[in-house]
Amino acid sequence: MVLGAWVAVTIATQFLGTELTNASQGSLLTVLTPIFAVVLGASVLGERVTRAKAAGVVLAAVGTVVVFAGQYDLTGIAAGNAAGVALLVLASLAWAGYTVWGVAVVRKYGALTAATYSAIAATPMLFVLAVVELAVVGRGVGSIPLSAGFLFAVAYLGLASTAAAWYLWYKGLEHVPAGTVAVFFFFLHPVVGISLGSVLLGEQVGSAFAVGSLIIGVGVWIVSRERAGDAGSN
C-alpha cells in the first residue's frame, strides 16, 4: 500500500506538472530523482555515499545540463508555472521514495511481485484522482475518445512504460543500491530519449549533446565503479 501510494503520487504530480510547464523544465527537473534517491538511500537504508560516488552524481548532473542546453533554451527554465515546477519536484521525490522504500520488498519477494502489487494498490488511488479531475474540468468518461491511436497510446503506457519499466527498475534493485539504480536511469534517460528522437523523428543534435553525453557517461561509470569496489570489499 505504501509503494502504491508512492506510485500514485508520482504519476499524478508528473502528469499535472508536465501539463503546467514546458518540455525543458519537465526534462531537466527529472534529474532531481537520483539526487533524492542517493540522499534517501543514505538516510533510510544506510547506503554509503563516498566522495567518488558524490562526484560521479555531480558530474552526471552537469553532463545532463550540457545535453539539455544543446537541445533547449534553458533561459525558459525560470519561466512558466511555479505550481507546475513544484509538482515536478514532488514527482522526483516520490519516485525516489518508491525506489528506496521498495528495496526491502524487492529483495524479499522479488521484482515482479513488488511491481505487480504496487501497481494494483495504486490503481484505485489513481481512479479516485481521475474522477476528481474529470469533475473539476467538467468532463465525463464519455468524452474520452476511443480511437485506435488513443487505445494504442494507453496500451503502450500500460504495458511498456509501466509494467515492463517498473519490473526492470525493481529488477535492478535486487542487485545494486537504490541510488546507483536511479543514477543509471535518470541521467542516461535524456541521452537515450534524444538519440531516439534523432533516429526515429529526424530531430537535430549538436556538439553539446556529444559533450554532455560523454560527461554523463564518465559520471555514471564512476558511480558504477564505486559500486563494484563496495561489492569487492564486502
C-alpha positions, 0 to 999 in steps of 0.5 A: 500500500505504501509503494502504491501510494508512492506510485500514485503520487508520482504519476499524478504530480508528473502528469499535472506538472508536465501539463503546467510547464514546458518540455525543458523544465519537465526534462531537466527537473527529472534529474532531481530523482537520483539526487533524492534517491542517493540522499534517501538511500543514505538516510533510510537504508544506510547506503554509503555515499563516498566522495567518488560516488558524490562526484560521479552524481555531480558530474552526471548532473552537469553532463545532463545540463550540457545535453539539455542546453544543446537541445533547449533554451534553458533561459525558459527554465525560470519561466512558466508555472511555479505550481507546475515546477513544484509538482515536478519536484514532488514527482522526483521525490516520490519516485525516489521514495518508491525506489528506496522504500521498495528495496526491502520488498524487492529483495524479499519477494522479488521484482515482479511481485513488488511491481505487480502489487504496487501497481494494483494498490495504486490503481484505485488511488489513481481512479479516485484522482481521475474522477476528481479531475474529470469533475473539476474540468467538467468532463465525463468518461464519455468524452474520452475518445476511443480511437485506435491511436488513443487505445494504442497510446494507453496500451503502450503506457500500460504495458511498456512504460509501466509494467515492463519499466517498473519490473526492470527498475525493481529488477535492478534493485535486487542487485545494486543500491537504490541510488546507483539504480536511479543514477543509471536511469535518470541521467542516461534517460535524456541521452537515450530519449534524444538519440531516439528522437534523432533516429526515429523523428529526424530531430537535430543534435549538436556538439553539446549533446556529444559533450554532455553525453560523454560527461554523463557517461564518465559520471555514471561509470564512476558511480558504477565503479564505486559500486563494484569496489563496495561489492569487492570489499564486502 
